[in-house]
């Protein structure tokens, strides 16, 4: 477990509090892949993961900035929090669609 450094340690080691915040949060993420089954409003999508569980995922900021379109039927990489496994963030749209991926309702 990482201890919170003092301001003196941050100053001498040149570690910003933003970097420290990102470092602590990255360890609490689960990476998964899934298939987009439905497009919801405001950049939200229903994604069926490879382990057959359904989640609601939103688009990450980098995908929004680069105007990458995500449509139902696309394979995506998703980051899940360990605290809520029903919500996630889409971080990457996979290029190749495999032939056995079908949307089933």
Residue pairs with C-beta under 8 A, 6 or more apart in sequence:
2 23
2 24
5 13
5 15
5 20
9 15
10 16
10 17
10 20
28 81
28 82
28 83
29 79
29 80
29 81
29 82
30 79
30 80
30 81
30 82
30 85
31 77
31 78
31 79
31 80
32 49
32 50
32 51
32 77
32 78
32 79
32 80
32 88
33 49
33 50
33 75
33 76
33 77
33 78
33 94
34 47
34 48
34 49
34 50
34 55
34 75
34 76
34 78
35 47
35 48
35 73
35 74
35 75
35 76
35 101
35 103
36 45
36 46
36 47
36 70
36 71
36 72
36 73
36 74
36 75
36 76
37 45
37 46
37 47
37 48
37 54
37 72
37 103
37 105
38 45
38 46
38 72
39 45
39 70
39 71
39 72
40 46
40 56
42 58
43 58
43 59
43 64
44 56
44 57
44 58
45 56
45 57
45 58
45 59
45 70
45 72
45 76
45 90
46 54
46 55
46 56
46 57
47 54
47 55
47 56
47 57
47 76
47 78
47 88
47 90
48 54
49 55
49 78
53 85
55 78
55 80
55 85
55 86
55 87
55 88
56 86
56 87
56 88
57 76
57 78
57 87
57 88
57 89
57 90
58 87
58 88
58 89
58 90
59 70
59 89
59 90
60 89
60 90
60 91
62 91
63 70
63 90
63 91
63 92
63 93
68 93
70 76
70 90
70 93
72 103
73 97
73 101
73 103
74 93
74 94
74 97
75 93
75 94
75 96
75 97
75 98
75 101
76 90
76 92
76 93
76 94
77 90
77 91
77 92
77 93
77 94
78 88
78 89
78 90
78 91
79 88
79 89
79 91
80 87
80 88
81 87
81 88
